[in-house]
C-alpha cells in the first residue's frame, strides 16, 4: 500500500508540474460554421500560444504581472504552492517508506512521517483541484453564454485534464497514507 501510494504521489507530482507549465488551459473553440481554421489559440497560466495551420507555433509570455486578471494571479500562486508541496510530500513519503522498512522497533516516528505525507498529499490534491475546476467551470459557463462573442469562446485544454488526473492521484495517495 505504501509503494502504491508512493507511485500515485510521484505521478501526481509530475502531473502537477506538467499542468502548471502547459499553455493549454484554454483552447480556441470551433463554433458555428467555422470549419476551416487557420489559427489555434492556447491560453495558459504563463503564456499565450498561437498555432498557425499546425505548422508554426508562436508563444509569448504575459508582459506584465500587474495586467493579469486577479483569478489568473491566484491560480498561478495556487499551482506554484501545489508544485512545492507535492515535491515536499513526495520526499516525506519516500523517507517514511524507506525508514518503515528498516526500523520495526520504533514505528511511532515513522507512522507520523507517513501521516504527514498523507495530509500533505491531500492538501496538494485540493490545491490543484481548485484552479483547474474553477477554470473548467468558467470555460463551460462562457461557452454556453449567448452574450460572449464566438471569437472569445474557449474549450477545455489538455492541461485541465492533466490537472484533474494528477489531483485524483494525489488525493488517492493521501488517502492511502492517512
N, C-alpha and C positions, 0 to 999 in steps of 0.2 A: 504494500500500500504506500509506503514511503517512497519507493522508487517510482511508482506510477505518478504520485503527486509531484515528484521532482521533474519527471518528464513533462507533465502537463504545465508545471510552472515555468520550465525552460522554454517550451514552445510558446506559451502565453507571453513571456518576456520578449521573445524575438518578434512576435506579432504586434506587441505594443510599440516596440521601436519602429517596426515597419509602418504601422498605421500612422504614427506621428510624422514620419518622414515622407510618406507618399503624397503626391499632389492630387490624387483622385478622390477627394472628398465629395465634391460636387462636379458632375459631368454634364455637359450641354445635352439638352433633350431634343429628340427628333419628333416634333409635334406637327400636327396638321398634314398638309400635303407635301411637306418638305422632305422629299426622298433623296435628292442629290445634295449632299452636304460636303462643302469644301473645307470647313474648319470644325474641329472638335475642341471645346474649351474645357480645361480641367481647373478646378479651384481647390487649393489645399490650405493647410494651416500656415505655410511658409511662403508659398509661391503660386502664381498662375501659370498655366502652360497652354499653348495653342498648337495643335497638330494640324498641319495643312495637308490634306489628301493622304494622310497616313505616311507621308514621306519625310516631311520636315517638322521637327519639334522645337519650339521656342519656349523656354521657361524664363520667368522673370520673378525675382524675389520682390516682396512687397517693399515699396520705397520707404515708408515711414511707419514706425510703430504707433505713433500718435494718430495717424489717419485711419487705423483699423477700427472696425466696429467693436464695441465692448464685448459682445459674446465671443468673437474670434480671439480676442486677447485672453479671455477667461479659458477658452478651450485650449489654447497654447499652453497656458500655465498648468492646467489640469493634466494635460498629456505629458508635459515635462516632469511634473511631480510623479506621475504614474510610471514613467520610464525609470526614474531614480529609485522609486520604491520597489519596483519589480526586480531591479538588479539587487537591491539590498535584501529583499525577501528570498530571492533565489540563493544568494550566498548564505543566508541564515539556514535555509533548508539543506544546503549541501553540508554545512557544518553539523547540523542536527542529525542528518543521516549518517555522516561519517563517524561521529562520536557515539551514536547509539549502537553501532556495531562493535565498538571497542570496549566501552565501559558498561558492563551489566551490573556492577556493584553500586553505581550512583545514577540511577535512572531519572531522578528528580530534576537535575540540572539540564539533562538532555531533553526531557519532555517539555520543559519550559521554553527551550530554544525552538523546538518543533512547533509548540503552540504559538510562539511569537511569529514564526514564519507563516503559519496558517492564518493568523489575524492579518499579517501584512499582505498576504496574497488576496484575502477577501477585500481589504481596503483598496488594493491596487485594481482589482477587477471592477469595483464600484467606481473608482476614479476614471477608468477607461470607459465604462458604460455610460456615464453622464454626458460627455461631449459627443460621443458617437450617436447615441439615441436622440439627443437634442437636435443634432444636425439632421439626422434622418427624418425626424418629425417635422422640422421646418421645411425640408425639401418636399415632402409629401403634401404638407399644407399649402405651400406656394404653387405646387404643380396643379392642384385642383381649384385654386383660386382664380375666378374669371377676370379679376382686376389686374393680375400680374401679366405683363406682356409676354407673348410667346417667345421672344428672344431671350427673356430672363428666366425662363423655366429651366430647371435642372433636374437631373436624375441622380439616384443613389450611386456613388462611386465605389470602386473596389476597396478603397481604404476603410469605408464604413463596414464592409463585410469582414475584412481582416480584423477590425477593431471589435466587432461583435464576437467573432470566433475566439480572439485572444482573451476577451473579458470572460467568456464562458469557461475557457480553460483555466484562467486564473482563479475564478470562483470555485471551480471543481477542485483545484489543487488546495485552495484554502480550506475547503470543507473536509478534504481528506486529512489534512494536517491537524485541523481542530478536532 
